[in-house]
């Protein structure tokens, strides 16, 4: 089965690949200069934040993965320097390694 609509909750019984595709579809829609969280994307797609992280780790290289941060605005340790650099290049300010979600959060 496929997701109900692009970026919408997957249909009951959706395959893991359908969930991955739904996550990546939502991440592609995050505008430059804005960020979202794993949890916010999960709510849009109908999965938990860890499932969002898994989808990005498996196939997120083709989408702006760097626009997805933790709920506290921080980047994961393994990609922190690269992610904050990519966000800074888009004009996203960070203070003490955290993005101000109130200022640049999406949606």
Secondary structure, DSSP 4 states (H G I P E B T S, - for coil): ---SSTTSPPPTT--HHHHHHHHHHHHHTSPTT-BEEHHHHHHHHTS-HHHHHHHHHHHGGGTTGGGEE-TTSBPPGGGHHHHHHHHHHTT--EETTEE-HHHHB--
